[in-house]
Amino acid sequence: MIILSSWAATLLCTATAMTCMSSGINPAKELQGALWVQESLQESLGSFGPIFIAVAMVFFAFT
């Protein structure tokens, strides 16, 4: 079970990084961490992006 969860975390982190890098949003000093992810997902998914990342972060915190 531990191996499965580490693979899931690796996949999730890789998907997040690829989304941020392919969004076209450059990471600036004011856009660090979760703010950069929110802006990147807003660029990719529209207004649903920040809502999605907030819910995903809550679920990730409880896992």
C-alpha positions as a Markdown table, in Angstrom:
| # | Residue | x | y | z |
|---|---|---|---|---|
| 1 | Met | 0.0 | 0.0 | 0.0 |
| 2 | Ile | 2.9 | 2.4 | 0.8 |
| 3 | Ile | 4.4 | 1.8 | -2.6 |
| 4 | Leu | 1.1 | 2.6 | -4.3 |
| 5 | Ser | 0.7 | 5.8 | -2.4 |
| 6 | Ser | 4.2 | 7.0 | -3.3 |
| 7 | Trp | 3.6 | 6.3 | -7.0 |
| 8 | Ala | 0.3 | 8.2 | -6.8 |
| 9 | Ala | 2.1 | 11.2 | -5.1 |
| 10 | Thr | 4.8 | 11.1 | -7.8 |
| 11 | Leu | 2.2 | 11.0 | -10.6 |
| 12 | Leu | 0.3 | 13.9 | -9.0 |
| 13 | Cys | 3.4 | 16.1 | -8.5 |
| 14 | Thr | 4.6 | 15.4 | -12.1 |
| 15 | Ala | 1.2 | 16.2 | -13.5 |
| 16 | Thr | 1.1 | 19.5 | -11.6 |
| 17 | Ala | 4.6 | 20.4 | -12.7 |
| 18 | Met | 3.8 | 19.7 | -16.4 |
| 19 | Thr | 0.6 | 21.7 | -16.2 |
| 20 | Cys | 2.5 | 24.7 | -14.7 |
| 21 | Met | 5.3 | 24.5 | -17.3 |
| 22 | Ser | 3.0 | 24.1 | -20.3 |
| 23 | Ser | 0.5 | 26.9 | -19.3 |
| 24 | Gly | 2.7 | 29.7 | -20.5 |
| 25 | Ile | 2.6 | 31.5 | -17.1 |
| 26 | Asn | 6.1 | 32.5 | -16.1 |
| 27 | Pro | 6.8 | 32.0 | -12.4 |
| 28 | Ala | 7.4 | 35.5 | -11.0 |
| 29 | Lys | 8.4 | 36.5 | -7.4 |
| 30 | Glu | 4.7 | 37.2 | -6.6 |
| 31 | Leu | 3.6 | 33.9 | -8.1 |
| 32 | Gln | 5.3 | 31.2 | -6.1 |
| 33 | Gly | 4.0 | 27.9 | -4.9 |
| 34 | Ala | 0.2 | 27.4 | -4.9 |
| 35 | Leu | -0.4 | 30.8 | -6.5 |
| 36 | Trp | 1.5 | 29.7 | -9.6 |
| 37 | Val | -0.4 | 26.5 | -9.7 |
| 38 | Gln | -3.7 | 28.4 | -9.4 |
| 39 | Glu | -2.8 | 30.8 | -12.2 |
| 40 | Ser | -1.6 | 27.9 | -14.4 |
| 41 | Leu | -4.8 | 26.0 | -13.9 |
| 42 | Gln | -6.9 | 29.1 | -14.5 |
| 43 | Glu | -5.1 | 29.5 | -17.8 |
| 44 | Ser | -5.8 | 25.9 | -18.7 |
| 45 | Leu | -9.2 | 25.2 | -17.2 |
| 46 | Gly | -10.7 | 28.7 | -17.0 |
| 47 | Ser | -12.5 | 29.8 | -13.9 |
| 48 | Phe | -12.8 | 26.2 | -12.7 |
| 49 | Gly | -9.0 | 26.0 | -12.2 |
| 50 | Pro | -8.6 | 27.7 | -8.8 |
| 51 | Ile | -11.6 | 25.8 | -7.4 |
| 52 | Phe | -10.1 | 22.5 | -8.6 |
| 53 | Ile | -6.7 | 23.1 | -7.1 |
| 54 | Ala | -8.3 | 24.2 | -3.8 |
| 55 | Val | -10.3 | 21.0 | -3.5 |
| 56 | Ala | -7.4 | 18.9 | -4.7 |
| 57 | Met | -5.1 | 20.4 | -2.0 |
| 58 | Val | -7.7 | 19.7 | 0.7 |
| 59 | Phe | -8.0 | 16.0 | -0.4 |
| 60 | Phe | -4.2 | 15.7 | -0.7 |
| 61 | Ala | -3.8 | 17.1 | 2.8 |
| 62 | Phe | -6.0 | 14.4 | 4.2 |
| 63 | Thr | -4.3 | 11.6 | 2.4 |
